[in-house]
């Protein structure tokens, strides 16, 4: 998506949780605790992946995208399909997306990543280009002054 920015990846945290589970410091009931709401969101709004569940290894994981933002008002906190995100990104200034992976078999769930979407990302690219052009102009001006 063109306006995606400020991406936070939680794969290291996921690996740490799995390492704790394999070491026996936490139990499967601690990590396989998806709520009924999350499981329904995965069933109706989720996107199947090709990745196997790291706990039961029998089912493929499903990604659920939750959206949050001031402009969303009552829609904040809803699960949306990935196809809906670009449309929202062009209509809203800025909103946060949280991607959660869910196993429909054993109820494993973990936050995969979060990022910002929205029209402000397009404006940011234009202002960055303008700022760099202005910086180049001021550098050229300083060079001319130094040559005098």
DABELLIN-V593683 format. One record per backbone hydrogen bond with DSSP energy under -0.5 kcal/mol. CO is the residue of the C=O (numbers start at 0). NH is the residue of the N-H. Records with the same first field share a line. If there is no record, write none. Layout:
BEGIN
CO->NH ; NH
END
This chain:
BEGIN
0->3
4->115
7->113
9->13
10->14
11->15
12->16
13->17
14->18
15->19
16->20
17->21
18->22
19->23 ; 24 ; 25
20->23
26->29 ; 30
27->31
30->32 ; 108
34->38
35->39
36->40
37->41
38->42
39->43
40->44 ; 45
41->45
46->62
50->60
52->56
58->52
59->103
60->48
61->101
62->46
63->65 ; 99
64->79
65->97
66->76
67->95
68->71 ; 72
69->72
71->74
72->75
74->77
77->66
79->64
80->83 ; 84
81->84 ; 85
82->86
83->87
84->88
85->89
86->90
87->90 ; 91
91->118
92->119
94->116
95->67
96->114
97->65 ; 99
98->111 ; 112
99->63
100->109
101->61 ; 103
102->106
106->33
107->102
109->100
111->9
112->98
113->7
114->96
115->4
116->94
117->120
118->121 ; 122
119->123
120->124
121->125
122->126
123->127
124->128
125->129
126->130
127->131
128->132
129->133
130->134
131->135
132->136
133->137
134->138
135->139
136->140
137->141
138->142
139->143
140->144
141->145
142->146
143->147
END
